[in-house]
Amino acid sequence: MVNFLFDPSQTPHMSASEIYKQFGVSQSTGSAKSKQVRDAMDMYQMDPKWSVPSRIDENPLAWMVSINGFIVDVRNAPRQFQEEAFRKGLIPYLPEDKQK
């Protein structure tokens, strides 16, 4: 699962069986094909590349970087680390700049 489409607490939401029905395929075919797409696109749950911009702030994986071998939320790191992570394209923007 890459997104939260199947979570009824989210809007929009739809069950997998409803999607398969709309496409006119069986559940086994729908599951197999969706796995093929995820594998081909190298997608994983909460993948920042597939987050909509309005939700990127809430995606913890968009902010995780390795600093000296430790995985940290760069929003809590000193500005110099944030600037380097942004320069390398590891984070979507500088957190302090967005808050202004």
C-alpha positions in Angstrom: 0.0 0.0 0.0 1.5 3.3 -1.0 -1.4 5.6 -0.2 -4.3 5.5 2.3 -7.0 5.2 -0.3 -8.3 2.1 1.5 -8.5 3.9 4.9 -12.2 4.8 5.5 -11.1 7.6 7.9 -9.5 9.4 4.9 -11.1 11.3 2.1 -11.4 10.0 -0.6 -11.5 6.4 0.2 -12.5 3.2 -1.6 -12.0 -0.5 -0.9 -9.7 -2.6 -3.1 -12.7 -4.8 -4.1 -14.6 -1.6 -5.3 -11.6 -0.6 -7.4 -11.3 -4.1 -8.9 -15.0 -4.1 -9.7 -14.8 -0.7 -11.5 -12.0 -2.1 -13.6 -13.8 -5.4 -14.2 -11.1 -7.6 -12.9 -11.0 -10.3 -10.2 -9.4 -9.6 -6.8 -6.5 -11.9 -7.5 -5.8 -10.2 -10.9 -6.1 -6.7 -9.3 -3.8 -7.6 -6.5 -1.2 -9.1 -8.8 -1.3 -6.2 -11.2 -1.1 -3.6 -8.4 2.0 -5.4 -7.0 3.6 -5.4 -10.5 3.0 -1.6 -10.7 4.5 -1.0 -7.2 7.5 -3.1 -8.1 8.0 -1.5 -11.5 7.7 2.0 -10.0 9.8 1.1 -6.9 7.0 2.3 -4.7 6.7 1.7 -1.0 4.4 2.9 1.8 4.7 6.6 2.6 7.1 7.0 -0.3 7.9 10.8 -0.4 8.1 10.7 -4.2 4.4 9.8 -4.2 3.2 12.2 -1.5 0.9 15.0 -2.5 2.5 18.4 -1.7 -0.2 19.3 0.8 0.7 16.2 2.9 4.5 16.2 2.6 4.8 18.0 6.0 3.1 15.0 7.6 5.2 12.3 5.9 8.0 11.4 8.3 10.0 9.6 5.6 10.4 12.9 3.7 12.5 14.2 6.5 14.6 11.2 7.5 18.3 11.5 6.6 21.5 9.7 7.8 23.8 11.9 9.7 27.1 10.2 10.8 25.4 6.8 10.4 22.3 7.7 12.5 18.8 8.2 10.9 17.4 11.4 12.2 14.4 13.7 11.4 16.4 16.5 9.8 13.8 19.1 11.0 15.3 18.7 14.5 18.9 19.0 13.2 21.0 22.2 13.0 20.3 24.4 10.1 23.6 23.5 8.4 22.5 19.9 8.2 19.1 20.9 6.8 20.8 23.1 4.1 23.1 20.3 3.1 20.2 17.8 2.9 18.2 20.3 0.8 21.1 21.0 -1.5 21.5 17.2 -2.1 17.7 16.9 -2.8 17.1 14.7 0.3 14.3 16.9 1.7 11.6 18.9 -0.1 12.4 22.3 1.4 14.1 24.0 4.4 11.7 23.7 7.3 12.4 27.1 8.8 11.8 28.8 5.5 8.3 27.2 5.1 7.2 28.5 8.6 7.9 32.1 7.6 
